[in-house]
Amino acid sequence: MLLAAARSSGSVQLWDLSTDPRSPAPIGQPMTGHLSSRAGIAAVYQLAFSPDGRMLASAGGDKTVRLWDVTDPQAAVPVGQPLTGHTGVVQSIAFSPDGKTLASAGRDKGVRLWDVTEERAPWSLTQSLGGRTSPVRGVAFSSDDTMLAAATADGTIQLWDLSSRRSATPIGPLASQSAGVSGVTFSPTSKLLASGGSDRTVRLWDLSNPQSPVPVGQPLTDQIGGRSTIAFSPNGRLLASSGTDRSVRLWDLTIPRSPEPLGVGLPGPNSNIQSLAFSGDGNMLAGSMISNGTVWLWDVANPRTPRLLAQRQIGYIESVALSPDSKTLALSVAPEMVQLWDVSDPRTPNLLGEPITAHKGQVLNLAFGPDSKTLASAGDDKIVRLWDVSDPRRPTPLGQPLTAHAGPVNGVAFSRNGTLLASASDDGTVQLWQMTPDAWVEGACRIANRNFMQAEWDQFVGHDMPYRRTCRELSPGDGAPASAL
């Protein structure tokens, strides 16, 4: 029998209680690592053993959680690196009954779940990818979901390798623009990355070797004026760009080292385009303007002769997103609202239902999930919200708001398979969020290690819904039918 005790110095001592609990004996050397951040803050707030007794977790005033292998209590050793992510003192930790998940809670009002099935490489199920000292303006996933790119205000691009679920490995950063990077986007093949910046250029990067990205050709400088907005067509052959020269241009990227400008610009715009988005089939391009509050729709099926389909003057528009099925257009419109439009016939767009008005500040970015049924909205209020838009006339919120950021959220992006959402903020971080219901259910089942009781089912799900086992491998909860599926 072991007892673990934390000292005020920040060390942790193991004690042997198996011989005589009335006379415990210290075992091995004290475990050290936690540091007090300032006077009055305890170095170690809580300790927890894993159910099998082989691992010890410690929660610290230094905002970290540490894991220790105590299989041999005479020679306890640290497991992996300290778990970081909390922005305040970590006050509470707990293992799930099966020992696969560790939960931590802190003064930052956040709760984090850690997958510790691979003890040497614990993985945060809600990971914060920090390390930036400058605001992050936008994020993008590669089409194969193995890379994540972030555009920063300091003129660099940060890349992460996501090929291993157990790690997000930084690559770069890439010195991109001479001024801030306003946006990044991957080609559908994941072999090209495009970046637009406040230096009035668009740059292309060859990612054939993701560990060593190299610039492709010369920067595209056909447009003049402030920040550039960019978007790849779904087939990767076209790049759309806009600048403060009040034009939208299409580029033929058949030969990436020698992009060919197609024409002199799309017809119609007379002000600066803030946001661009292609439809799922690549035949339509949408653009929005801040200054005069207009949204434009173009037919780009033949990119050498694009046609204006429609325009609507709506109000101050910060962001535009087209659903992958090309049926719904989402607009963030001041103040604090999101509008959904039916663009099944893009020549006659129709407003759908009432605006979404949950954010307490301007909505800065929008993104549809790959199934066209989920919409993410990012706000000046530091919050990301998810919406079920299966019926775009009646959008409904999905779950609780995502509140890990400490600054305005400038960008959101879904992975191609829809299992991850990335958010980028002025706080200098990128957050990764698990999106699949299966992942949420699995995590909840690991921690609770039981199913709903019948009374809980009636309260949270409803009397009119037949009882079902959420955790399929576990028996029904108290009061539920033993034969429940």
C-alpha positions in Angstrom: 0.0 0.0 0.0 1.3 3.4 -1.0 0.7 6.9 0.2 1.7 10.0 -1.8 2.2 13.3 0.0 3.1 16.8 -1.3 5.5 19.0 0.5 5.4 22.8 0.6 8.7 22.8 -1.3 7.0 21.3 -4.3 8.3 17.8 -4.0 6.2 14.6 -3.7 7.2 11.8 -1.3 6.0 8.2 -1.5 5.3 6.3 1.8 5.0 2.6 2.4 1.9 1.7 4.5 1.9 -2.1 3.9 4.0 -3.1 6.9 2.5 -1.0 9.6 0.2 1.9 8.7 0.8 3.4 12.1 4.5 3.8 11.2 4.8 4.7 7.5 8.2 4.6 6.0 9.4 6.9 3.1 10.2 5.1 -0.1 12.8 6.4 -2.6 13.8 9.9 -3.2 11.3 12.8 -3.3 9.9 13.6 -6.8 10.6 17.1 -7.9 9.6 19.3 -10.8 6.7 21.6 -9.8 7.6 25.2 -9.1 5.6 27.8 -7.2 4.8 30.7 -9.5 4.7 33.3 -6.8 4.5 33.6 -3.0 1.2 32.2 -1.6 0.7 29.7 -4.5 1.1 26.1 -3.5 3.6 24.2 -5.7 1.4 21.0 -5.7 -2.4 21.2 -5.2 -3.5 17.6 -5.7 -2.2 14.1 -6.3 -4.0 11.1 -7.9 -3.1 7.5 -8.4 -4.2 5.7 -11.6 -6.6 2.8 -10.8 -3.9 0.2 -11.3 -1.5 2.1 -9.0 1.3 2.3 -11.5 1.0 6.0 -12.3 0.8 9.1 -10.1 -0.4 12.5 -11.4 0.3 15.8 -9.7 -1.4 19.1 -10.2 0.6 22.3 -9.7 0.6 25.9 -9.0 2.9 26.3 -12.1 -0.1 25.6 -14.3 1.1 22.1 -15.3 0.2 18.5 -14.6 3.0 16.0 -14.2 2.8 12.2 -14.6 5.1 9.7 -12.7 5.7 6.0 -13.2 5.6 4.5 -9.7 5.6 0.9 -10.8 8.9 0.7 -8.8 8.2 3.1 -5.9 11.9 2.9 -4.9 12.8 4.6 -8.3 9.8 6.7 -9.5 10.5 8.4 -12.8 8.7 11.2 -14.7 6.5 10.1 -17.6 6.9 12.2 -20.7 6.8 16.0 -20.6 4.7 18.1 -18.2 1.1 18.5 -19.5 0.6 22.2 -20.3 -2.4 24.1 -21.5 -4.0 25.6 -18.4 -3.5 29.3 -18.1 -4.0 29.3 -14.3 -3.2 27.1 -11.3 -4.2 23.5 -11.7 -6.2 22.6 -8.6 -7.9 19.3 -9.4 -7.1 16.0 -11.2 -8.8 12.7 -11.6 -8.3 9.4 -13.5 -11.2 7.7 -15.2 -12.0 4.3 -13.7 -10.3 2.5 -16.6 -7.2 4.6 -16.3 -7.3 5.8 -19.9 -8.2 9.4 -19.4 -7.0 12.0 -16.9 -9.2 15.1 -16.2 -7.6 18.4 -14.9 -9.3 21.6 -13.8 -7.8 24.9 -12.9 -8.4 28.5 -11.9 -8.6 29.4 -15.6 -12.1 27.9 -15.5 -11.1 25.2 -17.9 -11.4 21.5 -17.7 -9.0 19.4 -19.9 -9.2 15.8 -20.8 -5.9 13.9 -21.5 -5.7 10.5 -23.3 -3.0 8.6 -21.3 -3.4 5.3 -23.0 0.1 5.8 -24.3 1.8 6.9 -21.1 4.8 8.4 -22.7 2.8 10.6 -25.0 -0.4 11.9 -23.4 -2.7 13.7 -25.8 -4.9 16.6 -24.9 -8.4 16.0 -26.3 -8.8 19.8 -26.5 -5.3 20.9 -27.5 -4.0 24.5 -27.5 -1.2 25.0 -30.0 0.5 28.0 -28.6 4.1 29.3 -28.9 3.1 32.4 -30.9 3.8 35.9 -29.7 1.7 37.5 -32.3 -2.1 37.4 -33.0 -3.2 34.5 -35.2 -5.3 35.7 -38.1 -6.5 32.4 -39.7 -6.0 28.7 -39.9 -6.4 26.0 -42.5 -6.2 22.2 -42.6 -4.6 20.3 -45.5 -7.0 18.2 -47.5 -5.6 15.0 -46.1 -5.8 16.4 -42.5 -2.2 15.7 -41.8 -1.1 19.4 -41.6 -2.4 22.6 -40.0 -1.3 26.1 -41.0 -1.7 29.3 -39.1 -1.4 32.9 -40.4 0.1 35.4 -38.0 0.3 39.1 -37.8 4.1 39.1 -37.5 4.4 37.9 -41.2 5.1 34.2 -40.6 3.2 31.0 -41.1 3.3 28.3 -38.5 2.8 24.7 -39.7 2.0 21.6 -37.6 2.3 18.0 -38.6 -0.8 16.2 -37.4 -0.1 12.8 -39.0 0.2 11.2 -35.5 -2.8 11.5 -33.3 -0.5 11.6 -30.3 1.4 14.7 -31.3 1.1 18.0 -33.1 4.7 18.7 -34.3 5.6 22.2 -35.2 7.2 22.8 -38.7 8.7 26.1 -39.6 7.8 28.9 -39.0 7.9 30.1 -42.6 9.0 33.7 -43.2 6.2 34.5 -45.6 5.1 38.1 -46.0 7.1 41.2 -45.1 4.0 42.4 -43.2 1.3 40.5 -41.5 -0.1 37.3 -43.0 -3.9 37.7 -43.5 -4.8 34.2 -44.6 -3.6 30.8 -45.6 -5.2 28.0 -47.7 -4.1 24.6 -48.9 -4.6 23.2 -52.4 -6.9 20.1 -52.6 -3.8 17.9 -53.2 -2.1 19.3 -50.0 1.0 19.9 -52.2 0.6 23.7 -52.3 0.0 26.3 -49.7 -1.0 29.9 -50.5 -0.6 32.9 -48.2 -1.9 36.4 -48.6 -0.5 39.3 -46.7 -0.6 43.0 -45.9 2.5 43.5 -48.1 0.2 43.3 -51.1 1.4 39.9 -52.2 0.2 36.3 -52.5 2.9 33.6 -52.1 2.9 29.9 -52.9 4.7 27.1 -51.1 5.6 23.6 -52.3 4.8 21.1 -49.6 5.8 17.9 -51.4 8.2 17.5 -48.5 6.1 18.8 -45.6 9.1 18.9 -43.3 10.9 21.3 -45.7 8.5 23.7 -47.4 10.0 25.8 -50.2 8.6 28.9 -52.0 7.3 28.4 -55.5 8.1 31.0 -58.1 7.8 34.7 -57.5 5.2 36.4 -55.3 2.0 37.3 -57.1 1.9 41.1 -57.1 -0.6 41.9 -59.7 -2.8 43.6 -57.1 -1.9 46.7 -55.1 -3.2 47.8 -51.8 -3.4 46.3 -48.3 -4.2 42.8 -47.2 -4.8 40.0 -49.7 -7.7 37.5 -49.4 -7.2 34.1 -51.1 -9.2 30.9 -51.9 -8.4 27.7 -53.9 -11.0 26.2 -56.2 -11.9 22.6 -55.2 -9.9 21.1 -58.1 -6.8 23.2 -57.1 -6.4 24.6 -60.6 -7.6 28.1 -59.7 -6.6 30.6 -57.1 -8.8 33.6 -56.4 -7.3 36.7 -54.8 -8.4 40.1 -53.8 -6.7 43.2 -52.5 -7.6 46.8 -51.6 -7.3 47.7 -55.3 -11.0 46.9 -55.5 -10.5 43.8 -57.7 -10.9 40.1 -57.6 -8.5 38.1 -59.8 -8.3 34.5 -60.9 -5.0 32.7 -61.4 -4.4 29.5 -63.4 -2.1 27.3 -61.4 -1.8 24.4 -63.9 1.9 25.3 -63.7 2.4 26.5 -60.1 5.8 28.0 -60.8 4.3 30.2 -63.5 0.8 31.2 -62.4 -1.2 32.8 -65.2 -3.5 35.7 -64.5 -6.9 35.2 -66.2 -8.3 38.5 -67.4 -8.1 41.8 -65.6 -10.5 41.0 -62.7 -14.1 39.8 -62.1 -16.9 42.1 -63.1 -18.7 44.3 -60.5 -16.7 45.1 -57.4 -16.2 48.8 -56.7 -14.7 48.4 -53.2 -12.4 46.2 -51.2 -13.3 42.5 -51.0 -12.9 41.1 -47.4 -13.7 37.4 -47.9 -13.8 34.9 -50.7 -15.2 31.4 -51.0 -15.7 28.8 -53.8 -18.7 26.6 -54.0 -18.2 22.8 -53.5 -18.3 22.2 -57.3 -16.0 25.1 -58.0 -18.4 26.7 -60.5 -19.3 29.6 -58.2 -17.3 32.2 -56.3 -18.7 34.4 -53.5 -17.1 37.6 -52.2 -18.1 40.1 -49.6 -17.2 43.8 -49.1 -16.9 45.6 -45.8 -17.2 49.2 -47.0 -20.5 49.0 -48.8 -21.9 45.8 -47.3 -22.4 44.0 -50.6 -22.1 40.3 -51.4 -21.2 39.2 -54.9 -21.8 35.8 -56.7 -19.9 34.9 -59.8 -20.1 32.0 -62.3 -16.5 30.9 -62.8 -17.3 27.6 -64.6 -15.3 29.1 -67.4 -12.7 31.1 -65.5 -11.5 33.0 -68.6 -15.0 34.5 -69.0 -16.5 34.8 -65.5 -20.0 36.2 -65.2 -21.7 38.1 -62.5 -24.7 36.1 -61.2 -26.1 38.3 -58.4 -25.3 41.0 -55.9 -27.0 42.0 -52.7 -26.3 45.0 -50.5 -26.9 43.7 -47.0 -24.8 45.7 -44.5 -21.3 45.5 -43.0 -20.1 42.0 -43.9 -17.0 40.5 -42.2 -17.0 37.0 -43.6 -18.6 34.7 -46.1 -18.8 30.9 -46.4 -20.4 28.6 -49.0 -21.6 25.2 -48.0 -19.8 22.3 -49.7 -23.1 21.3 -51.4 -23.3 24.8 -52.9 -26.8 25.4 -51.6 -26.3 27.7 -48.6 -24.4 31.0 -48.2 -23.5 32.2 -44.7 -22.7 35.8 -44.0 -21.5 37.5 -40.8 -23.3 40.8 -40.8 -22.9 43.7 -38.3 -24.0 44.0 -35.6 -23.4 40.5 -34.1 -25.5 38.4 -36.5 -25.1 35.5 -39.0 -27.5 35.3 -42.0 -28.1 32.2 -44.1 -29.1 32.5 -47.7 -30.5 29.9 -50.2 -28.3 30.0 -53.3 -29.6 26.9 -55.0 -30.3 29.2 -57.8 -27.5 31.7 -57.4 -29.2 34.2 -59.7 -31.9 34.7 -57.1 -30.5 34.4 -53.5 -33.1 34.2 -50.8 -32.7 34.9 -47.1 -33.5 31.9 -44.9 -35.3 32.3 -41.6 -34.2 34.7 -38.8 -30.5 35.7 -38.3 -28.4 33.9 -35.7 -27.7 36.5 -32.9 -25.9 34.6 -30.1 -22.5 36.3 -30.3 -21.9 39.4 -28.1 -19.7 41.2 -30.7 -18.9 41.1 -34.4 -18.7 37.6 -35.9 -15.3 37.5 -37.5 -15.2 34.2 -39.4 -17.5 31.4 -40.5 -16.9 27.8 -41.7 -19.1 25.0 -42.9 -18.4 21.4 -41.9 -17.8 19.0 -44.8 -21.3 17.6 -44.5 -22.8 21.1 -45.0 -24.9 20.5 -41.9 -22.7 22.1 -39.3 -21.6 25.8 -39.2 -18.9 27.3 -36.9 -18.9 31.0 -36.1 -16.0 32.8 -34.5 -16.5 36.0 -32.7 -14.9 39.2 -31.3 -16.4 37.9 -28.0 -13.6 35.3 -27.7 -16.1 32.5 -28.4 -16.6 29.8 -31.1 -20.1 28.6 -31.6 -21.4 25.6 -33.5 -24.8 25.4 -35.3 -26.9 22.6 -36.7 -27.9 24.0 -40.1 -29.5 20.8 -41.5 -32.6 22.9 -41.9 -31.0 26.4 -42.6 -34.4 28.0 -42.0 -34.2 27.0 -38.4 -30.5 26.7 -37.2 -30.0 25.4 -33.7 -27.0 25.6 -31.4 -24.8 22.5 -31.0 -23.5 21.9 -27.5 -22.0 24.6 -25.4 -19.9 27.6 -26.7 -16.2 26.9 -27.0 -14.5 29.3 -24.7 -10.8 28.5 -24.4 -9.5 31.6 -26.1 -8.4 34.8 -24.2 -8.8 37.1 -27.2 -11.0 37.7 -30.3 -11.3 34.5 -32.5 -10.2 35.5 -36.0 -10.5 32.2 -37.9 -12.1 28.7 -37.8 -11.6 25.7 -40.1 -12.8 22.2 -40.2 -10.6 19.3 -41.1 -11.6 17.6 -44.4 -13.1 14.6 -42.6 -14.9 16.8 -40.1 -13.4 15.3 -37.0 -11.4 18.4 -35.9 -12.1 22.1 -35.7 -9.3 24.6 -35.4 -9.7 28.1 -34.1 -7.2 31.0 -34.2 -7.1 34.0 -32.0 -5.5 37.3 -31.1 -4.3 35.6 -28.0 -1.6 34.0 -30.1 -2.9 30.4 -29.9 -4.6 27.9 -32.1 -7.0 25.5 -30.4 -7.9 22.1 -31.7 -11.4 20.7 -30.9 -12.6 17.1 -31.3 -15.9 17.3 -33.3 -17.3 13.8 -33.6 -20.1 12.8 -31.3 -18.4 9.4 -31.0 -15.3 11.1 -29.5 -17.5 13.0 -27.0 -19.4 9.9 -26.0 -16.2 7.8 -25.7 -14.7 10.4 -23.4 -17.8 10.7 -21.3 -18.1 7.0 -20.9 -14.4 6.7 -19.9 -14.9 9.2 -17.1 -18.3 8.2 -15.8 -17.9 4.4 -16.5 -21.6 3.9 -16.4 -24.8 4.6 -18.4 -27.6 7.1 -17.6 -29.9 6.1 -14.8 -33.5 6.0 -15.9 -34.2 9.2 -13.8 -31.3 11.0 -15.6 -32.5 9.8 -19.0 -36.0 11.2 -18.3 -34.6 14.5 -17.1 -32.1 15.2 -19.8 -33.4 13.2 -22.8 -37.2 13.0 -22.1 -39.9 10.6 -21.1 -41.1 10.3 -24.7 -37.7 8.8 -25.9 -37.1 5.1 -25.3 -34.1 4.4 -23.0 -30.9 3.5 -24.8 -27.4 2.7 -23.6 -25.0 5.5 -24.4 -22.0 3.4 -23.4 -22.8 0.2 -25.4 -20.3 -2.0 -23.6 -21.7 -1.2 -20.1 -24.9 -2.4 -18.5 -28.0 -0.1 -18.3 -28.2 2.4 -15.4 -30.2 2.1 -12.2 -33.9 1.9 -12.9 -33.5 1.2 -16.6 -34.8 -1.9 -18.3 -32.2 -4.7 -18.2 -33.0 -5.5 -21.8 -32.3 -1.9 -23.0 -30.2 -1.7 -26.2 
